[in-house]
Amino acid sequence: MAEVQDIFDSVIPDRFSPNQRKAFFAIKNCRTGNIGSHVDRCSCCDNVHVSYNSCRNRHCPKCQGSKQQEWVSAQLAKLLPVGYFHVVFTLPHELKAVMLQNQKLLYSILVKAAGDTIVELAKNPKFLGAQTGVTAVLHTWGQNLSFHPHVHCMVPGGGLSLDGRRFITSRKKFFIPVKVLSRKFRGKFLSHLKAAWRNGDIKFFNDANDFALGTNFLNFISSLYQKDWVVYCKKPFRSPWHVVSYLGRYTHRVAISNSRIISFDGATVSFRWKDYRDNNRVKLMALDATEFTRRFLLHVLPSGFTRIRHYGILSSRNTGTKLALCIMLAGTRPKVPEVVKHVNVCPQCGGIMVFAGVVSSSFGGT
């Protein structure tokens, strides 16, 4: 079966940004002799196995499994005995050019606007009247690898009362109407965007050149206030364990997994995609290798960008105080299955294979 790596092998890199070039060559060379190898030795029978190194790049389809497992394990201690909701925030397509040209800044604004919207509205007694939390994950792609920035938010159905004395549980349906979410989110995002423009932090070139002239950008922002922004809430999760398992897949997902690639003949890539505008029908798309690579690399994140962020009682400054208090006041911890860590088993005796050293220098990923 063809993989992203096979497709990259057929492409001559051209017009890549430094981050895209780094990801391209990391994925291209992952688990090959180009980035070295290492030795594992059995702790029981001294069987030795030499393996090629992984690139560890966060955009590589092959390198997310162990990171996902570590992340899921860390989230188990934060679970509350309540239902969890999945809320998705999207942006109007008119923002596409500006987003592409100012990725690090505007991705941050997008995630922050989504997280702050839920946390602030939850405090309103009309909705929940409590301090809740949000885990927000940025995705930049659509199913057909188009540029489609959006944020997946996982929200517990409850939180700490405003006086800090009680744990408040929400009703079964999501406690904030999506129209209210949409308007608040729109206002927050555009307010941050306008402030960034006034500070001179927004850059314009190519398709967005006209925004640099006079008050064109402010007029553009005004037009976006007139649009209905799309926010939707998916079905609630069956249990706290399901939210962690599901979110683990979201947090470490890349633009396309190898399992979705149907064929590659050296020139054309065919892959499965789900068309949400056509009743979620699964379709096939064919792209030449160069276009497939261009679309894949659109979703390489800026260096150092944090795509998973926590807000409210789930933020790092509150987990030891407000979240811990919520767990105590809620009374019972949710039951979750134990996460089984991956173990490299010796094929000869069934013992544990242990890292024993590097054969040659490895290549670092991001």
N, C-alpha and C positions, 0 to 999 in steps of 0.2 A: 504494500500500500504506500502511496506517495505521501510525503511529509513536506512541511514548509521548508525544511532544510534542503530537500531535493530541488525545490523550485528556486531557492536562492543560488544553488550551485550553477543554475543555467543562466543567471542574470549578471550582466556587467554593471557594477554600481555607477550611477551617474546622478549628479545633483542631489546628493544626500546631505542633510545637515550633519554636524559632528555626532550628535546623539543617535541619529538614524544609522550612520555609518558604523558606529560602535555596536549597536544592536544587530545590524545586518551580519557583520563578521563574527560576532559571538554566536549567533544562531547557526550560521553557515559552518562554523568549526566545532560546534558542540559535540562532545563525545567522539572526536576524531583525534588522530595523532598530532594534529596541528597545535593542540593546546595541552599536550602532555598526558601523562597517565599516572596512576597510583597503584599501590599494592595493598590488598587485604589479606590477612592471615587468620586462619581458623584458630580459635583459642583452645580447641581440644586436640585436633590431629595435625596441626601445623601445615595444613593444605594452604597453598598460596595461589591467589588469583590476581591478575593484572587487569585493570580496567582503564578505559579512557576517561579523562576528566570531563565533568559537566561545565558549561559556561557560566551557570548561575545568573544569567541575565533575566531580569524580571519579565521580559517580553517573550522569552523562549517557551514554546509549547511543551518542551520536555522537562523543564526544570522547576515546575511549580508544586509538585506533589508534596515534598518534604516541608516546604515553607507553609503550605496550606495546613498541613497536619499540626505544625508548631503553633500556628495562629489559632486554630480551632481549640487546641488544648488550653491556650491562654485565656480564651473567652469563657470557658466553662465556669470559672469562679465568679463571673459577672452576671450570670443568669438570675432572673427573678421569676417567681412562681406565678406568672401572668401570661396572657396571650401576647403575641408579638405581631406587629403589622409591617407590611412592606409597602413603602411609599416611593414613587418615582417622580423626579422633577426633570422636566425637559425644557429646552430653550427654543425660541423661534428660529427658523432656518435663516432669517435675515442676518443673524449674528455670526454666521459661519466664517466669513472672511476675516472679521475682526478677531474672532476666537483663535483662528489658525495662526494669526500673526502676533498674538500676545498670549501664548498658551499658558505659561506659568502663572501669570497674574490673573487671567480670567478664569482659569480652572479653579484657582483658589477662591476667587469671588463666588463662583458657581457653588462649590461645595459648602462654603461658609453661609451663603444665603439660604441654602436648603436646610442645613442643620439649625441655624438660628431661627428660621421661620417656625419650625415645629416646637422648639424649646420655648420660644416666647409665647406662642399661641396656647400652648398647653397650660401656662400659668393662669390664663383667663378662666375664671369660675364658670363661664358659659360652656366651656369645653371640658376641661379636666380639673382645673384649679390646683395643679400640682407641678412640681419640678420633675420633669421626665428626662430621658436621655435619647441620644440618636447615635447610631453608627452609620456613617455615610461613606459610600464607595463610588468613586468616579469611574464611569465608562465613557469612552469617546467614540465607540463604533456602533453601527447598525449591523444587522445580520448579513448584509451584502458587502460589508467592509467599508461602507460609506462613512463620512465624518458626521457623527451624531452624538455630541456631548450630552450626557445626562447623569443623574445621580440616583443611586439606589440607597434608600434609607431604611434601616431596621429600627423600629420603635417599640419599646415595651408598653403594654397596655396598663400603665399605672405610673406612680411616682410618689415623691415625698411631698407631703402637704406643705403649704407655704410657711406655716409656723414651725415646721420641722418635727412635729409630734406624731404624725400618723402616716401610714402608707395608704394611698388612695388607689383603688383599682377602677379601671375604665369599664364601660359597657362593651359588649362583644363587637359592635361595629366601631370603626375608627372614630375617635372622639372629636376630630376637627373636620368640618365639611371641606371637600376638595376645592370648592369655589373660593372659600376663605383662604385656604392654603395658597391657591394660585395667585390671588391678588397680593397677599403679603409677600410671597416669594418674588413676584414681579417688582414690587416696590423696593425690596431690599437689594435685589441684584442691580437694578438700574440706578439706585442711589449710590452704591459702591462703584459702579461703572462711571457715573458722572464725576464722582470725587477723584477717581484715578485719572480721568481725562483732564480735569482742572489742575492736577498735580504734574501733568506732563508725562505720565507713565504709560500712556497708550501710544503705540506706534502704528503708522499707516503707510502702506505701500502696495503696489500692484492693484489688485481688485478693490482695495479700500482707499485708494489715493484721494478720492473726492472728499472723504471725511476730514482731511487735513485742511480744507479750505473754509475760512470764515466760521460760521456757526452751523455748518452742515451736520456735524456730529451731534450737536444738541438737538437739532431738528429730527435727526434719526432716532435719538433716544425718545423724544416726544412721541414719535409715531409708534414706538414699541409699547408705550403706555396704553395705546388704544387697542392693542391686540389681547386676545384671551390666551394666556399661557397654559400649557398642558401640564397638569399634575394629576396623577391617578394613584389609587390605592388598590393593591392586589388583595387576593383572599388572605385572611389571617392564617398564620402557621398553626399546625395541629398541636405543637408542644414547643417549649423553649429549646429542647434538643434539636428539633427540626430547623429552627431559625439559625442555630450555629452551624449545623451541617450545610444548610442551603447557602448561608452567607459565606462560608468557607469557600464554596465553589465560585461565588461571585468575586470575592476579594482577590483571588489568584487566577482569575480567568484572563486569557489573552485574546487578541482580536479574533482569532480563529484557531480552533484546536485541530490537530492532525486528523482526528476522527471524522471531521466534516469534509475532508478532501476526498473526492470520489476517484479522480484520475488525474494523471499528468503525463502527457505524451512527449515532453521535452519542449513544447511550445505553448500549449494551452492547458489551463488548469480548470477542472470542473469541481464544484463544491456545492454542498447542500446549504440552503438558507431558508428561513421561515419568513414568509411575507405577512406581516401583521396587518397590512391594509387589505388583505384578501383572505380574511377568516383564518389567519395563521397557517395557511397552506404551505407545505414544504415543497420547495422548488429547487431546480438546478440552475446554477449560473456558471457560464464559461468566460474566462478572462485569459488574455495572453499573459505570459509569465511576468513581463515587465510591469503591466498594469496591476496584476495581483500584488507584486512586491511594493509598488507605489502605494497602493491602498493599505496594505499591512503596515508599512512604515509611517503612515499618517498618524498611527496610534501609539508611536513611541513617545513616552512621557518626557518632559524636560528633566534634565539631570537634577537629582535631589528632591523631586516633587513627591509629596506624600499623598497617595491616592486614597488611603483609608484614614478617616478622621472621626473622632468621638466628641460629642457635645453634651452639655448638661451634666446630669449625674454620672454619665459614662466617660466624661473627660478625665484625663490623668490626674488632674488636681482634685477631683471629687470622688474618685473610686475608693479612697481610703477613709472618706468622711461620709458624704451624703449617700453614696451607693451602699457602703457598709451599713449605714443606719437603715436604709430601705430593706436590705436583706434581713436585718434583725427584726424590724417591725413587721415584715411580711410573714414571719413565723416559720414557714416551711421552705426548704430548698427544693427546687425541681429535680426530679430523678432523671439522670442522664446516663447513657451507657458509657463505659470506660473507653477512652480513645486508645486503640492499640497502636503502639509505635511500630513503624516499619523496622524489621530486623533483617540484616543480610545473613541468610542461612548457608552454612557450608553444604555443598552438594554431595560430599562424600560421607560425612558423619552426622550431619544435622546440627553441628555446633554453631557458634556465633562467629561470623567473620568480622575481624577488627582491623581498622585502618593501621597500616604498618609503615607507611612512608610514601614519599613522592618519587616517581621514576624520573620525571623531567618537569620543568617549570610549568605552572598552570597559568591560564588566562583568567583575569578577574572580570566578573560581570557586574551589572548594576541592579 
